Amino acid sequence: AYTPPLRTAAVLIVGELDPGMKEPGHLKTALNGFDVYISTYVEYQKQALQLAGWRRERVMLTPRGKVPCHPTGVLVQWWHLDRMLKHFRKLFQSYDVLMK
């Protein structure tokens, strides 16, 4: 029987996290087994660290005033993603799949 090659995957979470997510249990369970990287705002530090398995080196925090604003807010997520891809570029090359 054919056995597909083992793939490595990372999950990238960018932008705002749900401020009401004090205990992100269900999402954390869904992310189990994946390496999680997050770029978000300083006020979401606790939630981000929980989702990233308390791996501080996988969490990028930015004060809101340092993020370029766009009236629709859409471009802000792309700013976070671009920043993360540049920062972790070499590391991300070791994964087969990146999921946002």
C-alpha positions in Angstrom: 0.0 0.0 0.0 1.1 3.5 -0.8 2.2 5.6 2.2 2.3 9.3 1.5 5.4 11.1 2.7 5.2 12.7 6.2 4.5 16.5 5.9 5.4 19.2 8.4 3.0 22.0 8.8 2.9 25.3 10.7 -0.1 27.5 11.4 0.2 31.2 11.1 -2.2 33.4 13.0 -2.2 37.2 12.3 -3.9 40.3 13.5 -6.4 40.6 16.3 -7.3 37.7 18.6 -10.7 37.4 20.1 -10.5 39.6 23.3 -13.1 37.4 25.0 -10.9 34.3 24.5 -9.6 34.0 28.0 -9.2 30.2 27.8 -8.7 29.3 24.1 -9.3 25.6 24.8 -11.1 24.5 21.6 -8.8 26.4 19.3 -5.7 25.1 21.2 -7.0 21.5 20.9 -7.5 22.0 17.1 -4.0 23.3 16.8 -2.5 20.4 18.7 0.3 18.8 16.7 1.1 21.9 14.7 3.8 24.5 15.2 1.9 27.8 15.8 3.3 31.2 15.0 1.5 34.4 15.8 1.8 38.1 15.0 -0.6 40.2 17.0 -0.9 43.2 19.3 0.6 43.5 22.7 -2.8 43.4 24.5 -3.3 39.8 23.2 0.0 38.5 24.7 -1.5 36.0 27.0 -3.9 34.4 24.4 -1.1 34.4 21.8 1.3 32.6 24.2 -1.3 30.0 25.1 -2.0 29.3 21.4 1.7 29.0 20.7 2.3 26.5 23.4 4.0 29.1 25.6 6.8 29.3 23.0 7.7 33.1 23.2 10.0 32.8 20.3 7.0 32.0 18.0 5.0 35.1 19.0 5.5 38.6 17.6 3.8 41.4 19.6 3.4 44.9 18.3 1.9 48.0 19.9 -1.1 49.2 17.9 0.5 52.6 17.3 3.4 51.0 15.4 1.1 49.2 12.8 0.2 51.2 9.7 -3.6 51.8 9.7 -6.0 51.4 6.9 -9.6 52.5 7.1 -11.0 49.1 6.3 -8.5 47.2 8.6 -7.9 44.6 5.8 -4.4 45.6 5.1 -3.4 45.3 8.7 -3.6 41.5 8.6 -1.3 41.6 5.5 1.1 43.8 7.4 1.3 41.2 10.2 1.7 38.3 7.7 4.4 40.1 5.7 6.3 40.9 8.9 6.1 37.3 10.1 7.2 35.8 6.8 10.2 38.1 6.7 11.2 37.5 10.3 10.8 33.7 10.1 11.8 33.2 6.5 14.6 30.7 6.9 12.7 28.7 9.6 9.5 28.6 7.5 11.5 27.1 4.6 11.8 23.9 6.6 8.1 23.3 6.6 6.2 21.6 3.8 3.0 23.5 4.4 2.2 26.9 5.9 -1.5 27.5 6.8 -2.9 30.9 7.6 
